[in-house]
Amino acid sequence: MDEVSMLTKKIKIIIFCLLISLGVIVLAYGAFFHSIKITTKVEGGSVSITKSEPALVKEASVGGVARDKSGKVKQTYTGESPKACST
């Protein structure tokens, strides 16, 4: 009975550690690999900037980015970003 109890405790610990590791991997993937290139106009042409998904959501909520007809994400302002929602 003691050996079975120890075996189930070890299995539970292993499963727990695997789930924690998987969670850390998923968080790292979300933080580092979810980004989009944004095209912004500057003097003499346009520049591509890479922004993370949370920053892009904030920009979209205040009207700072929009999709053009080709499907690319473009900045709608030059200089300082808008501070509040446009509505």
FITORNU-224637 format. One record per residue (C-alpha): residue in three letters; x, y, z. Coordinates in steps of 0.02 Angstrom, whole numbers, plus 50000, padded with zeros to 5 digits. Example, Ala and Ser with C-alpha at 12.3 -4.5 7.8 and 13.67 -1.06 7.14 Angstrom:
<recs>
<rec><aa>ALA</aa><east>50615</east><north>49775</north><up>50390</up></rec>
<rec><aa>SER</aa><east>50684</east><north>49947</north><up>50357</up></rec>
</recs>
This chain:
<recs>
<rec><aa>MET</aa><east>50000</east><north>50000</north><up>50000</up></rec>
<rec><aa>ASP</aa><east>50144</east><north>50118</north><up>50040</up></rec>
<rec><aa>GLU</aa><east>50230</east><north>50087</north><up>49872</up></rec>
<rec><aa>VAL</aa><east>50071</east><north>50125</north><up>49775</up></rec>
<rec><aa>SER</aa><east>50045</east><north>50286</north><up>49873</up></rec>
<rec><aa>MET</aa><east>50224</east><north>50342</north><up>49838</up></rec>
<rec><aa>LEU</aa><east>50205</east><north>50300</north><up>49654</up></rec>
<rec><aa>THR</aa><east>50045</east><north>50403</north><up>49637</up></rec>
<rec><aa>LYS</aa><east>50127</east><north>50549</north><up>49728</up></rec>
<rec><aa>LYS</aa><east>50276</east><north>50543</north><up>49609</up></rec>
<rec><aa>ILE</aa><east>50160</east><north>50536</north><up>49458</up></rec>
<rec><aa>LYS</aa><east>50061</east><north>50685</north><up>49523</up></rec>
<rec><aa>ILE</aa><east>50221</east><north>50784</north><up>49551</up></rec>
<rec><aa>ILE</aa><east>50283</east><north>50742</north><up>49375</up></rec>
<rec><aa>ILE</aa><east>50117</east><north>50793</north><up>49296</up></rec>
<rec><aa>PHE</aa><east>50115</east><north>50954</north><up>49398</up></rec>
<rec><aa>CYS</aa><east>50292</east><north>50998</north><up>49343</up></rec>
<rec><aa>LEU</aa><east>50249</east><north>50961</north><up>49161</up></rec>
<rec><aa>LEU</aa><east>50095</east><north>51073</north><up>49168</up></rec>
<rec><aa>ILE</aa><east>50194</east><north>51215</north><up>49248</up></rec>
<rec><aa>SER</aa><east>50328</east><north>51197</north><up>49113</up></rec>
<rec><aa>LEU</aa><east>50198</east><north>51197</north><up>48976</up></rec>
<rec><aa>GLY</aa><east>50119</east><north>51354</north><up>49049</up></rec>
<rec><aa>VAL</aa><east>50286</east><north>51444</north><up>49052</up></rec>
<rec><aa>ILE</aa><east>50320</east><north>51394</north><up>48871</up></rec>
<rec><aa>VAL</aa><east>50149</east><north>51456</north><up>48814</up></rec>
<rec><aa>LEU</aa><east>50171</east><north>51622</north><up>48906</up></rec>
<rec><aa>ALA</aa><east>50343</east><north>51647</north><up>48829</up></rec>
<rec><aa>TYR</aa><east>50275</east><north>51608</north><up>48656</up></rec>
<rec><aa>GLY</aa><east>50134</east><north>51733</north><up>48678</up></rec>
<rec><aa>ALA</aa><east>50249</east><north>51868</north><up>48744</up></rec>
<rec><aa>PHE</aa><east>50389</east><north>51851</north><up>48617</up></rec>
<rec><aa>PHE</aa><east>50312</east><north>51789</north><up>48455</up></rec>
<rec><aa>HIS</aa><east>50146</east><north>51879</north><up>48439</up></rec>
<rec><aa>SER</aa><east>50195</east><north>52036</north><up>48347</up></rec>
<rec><aa>ILE</aa><east>50146</east><north>52124</north><up>48187</up></rec>
<rec><aa>LYS</aa><east>50240</east><north>52239</north><up>48070</up></rec>
<rec><aa>ILE</aa><east>50162</east><north>52412</north><up>48055</up></rec>
<rec><aa>THR</aa><east>50202</east><north>52530</north><up>47913</up></rec>
<rec><aa>THR</aa><east>50219</east><north>52712</north><up>47961</up></rec>
<rec><aa>LYS</aa><east>50255</east><north>52863</north><up>47851</up></rec>
<rec><aa>VAL</aa><east>50410</east><north>52966</north><up>47884</up></rec>
<rec><aa>GLU</aa><east>50499</east><north>53099</north><up>47785</up></rec>
<rec><aa>GLY</aa><east>50563</east><north>53022</north><up>47625</up></rec>
<rec><aa>GLY</aa><east>50462</east><north>52860</north><up>47629</up></rec>
<rec><aa>SER</aa><east>50390</east><north>52733</north><up>47748</up></rec>
<rec><aa>VAL</aa><east>50464</east><north>52628</north><up>47888</up></rec>
<rec><aa>SER</aa><east>50408</east><north>52460</north><up>47958</up></rec>
<rec><aa>ILE</aa><east>50395</east><north>52446</north><up>48148</up></rec>
<rec><aa>THR</aa><east>50365</east><north>52283</north><up>48241</up></rec>
<rec><aa>LYS</aa><east>50240</east><north>52297</north><up>48386</up></rec>
<rec><aa>SER</aa><east>50180</east><north>52167</north><up>48510</up></rec>
<rec><aa>GLU</aa><east>49999</east><north>52112</north><up>48510</up></rec>
<rec><aa>PRO</aa><east>49951</east><north>52202</north><up>48673</up></rec>
<rec><aa>ALA</aa><east>50029</east><north>52365</north><up>48611</up></rec>
<rec><aa>LEU</aa><east>49938</east><north>52345</north><up>48446</up></rec>
<rec><aa>VAL</aa><east>49771</east><north>52318</north><up>48533</up></rec>
<rec><aa>LYS</aa><east>49798</east><north>52480</north><up>48631</up></rec>
<rec><aa>GLU</aa><east>49843</east><north>52573</north><up>48472</up></rec>
<rec><aa>ALA</aa><east>49687</east><north>52507</north><up>48384</up></rec>
<rec><aa>SER</aa><east>49574</east><north>52556</north><up>48529</up></rec>
<rec><aa>VAL</aa><east>49627</east><north>52738</north><up>48520</up></rec>
<rec><aa>GLY</aa><east>49622</east><north>52744</north><up>48330</up></rec>
<rec><aa>GLY</aa><east>49810</east><north>52739</north><up>48305</up></rec>
<rec><aa>VAL</aa><east>49814</east><north>52598</north><up>48177</up></rec>
<rec><aa>ALA</aa><east>49705</east><north>52541</north><up>48033</up></rec>
<rec><aa>ARG</aa><east>49712</east><north>52415</north><up>47890</up></rec>
<rec><aa>ASP</aa><east>49733</east><north>52483</north><up>47715</up></rec>
<rec><aa>LYS</aa><east>49655</east><north>52408</north><up>47558</up></rec>
<rec><aa>SER</aa><east>49801</east><north>52288</north><up>47534</up></rec>
<rec><aa>GLY</aa><east>49776</east><north>52217</north><up>47710</up></rec>
<rec><aa>LYS</aa><east>49932</east><north>52290</north><up>47788</up></rec>
<rec><aa>VAL</aa><east>49922</east><north>52376</north><up>47957</up></rec>
<rec><aa>LYS</aa><east>49968</east><north>52561</north><up>47948</up></rec>
<rec><aa>GLN</aa><east>49988</east><north>52695</north><up>48079</up></rec>
<rec><aa>THR</aa><east>49859</east><north>52834</north><up>48063</up></rec>
<rec><aa>TYR</aa><east>49963</east><north>52969</north><up>48148</up></rec>
<rec><aa>THR</aa><east>50137</east><north>53042</north><up>48141</up></rec>
<rec><aa>GLY</aa><east>50232</east><north>53098</north><up>48294</up></rec>
<rec><aa>GLU</aa><east>50153</east><north>53067</north><up>48464</up></rec>
<rec><aa>SER</aa><east>50017</east><north>52936</north><up>48481</up></rec>
<rec><aa>PRO</aa><east>49836</east><north>52978</north><up>48527</up></rec>
<rec><aa>LYS</aa><east>49805</east><north>52974</north><up>48715</up></rec>
<rec><aa>ALA</aa><east>49620</east><north>52927</north><up>48724</up></rec>
<rec><aa>CYS</aa><east>49487</east><north>52837</north><up>48624</up></rec>
<rec><aa>SER</aa><east>49425</east><north>52938</north><up>48477</up></rec>
<rec><aa>THR</aa><east>49241</east><north>52905</north><up>48516</up></rec>
</recs>
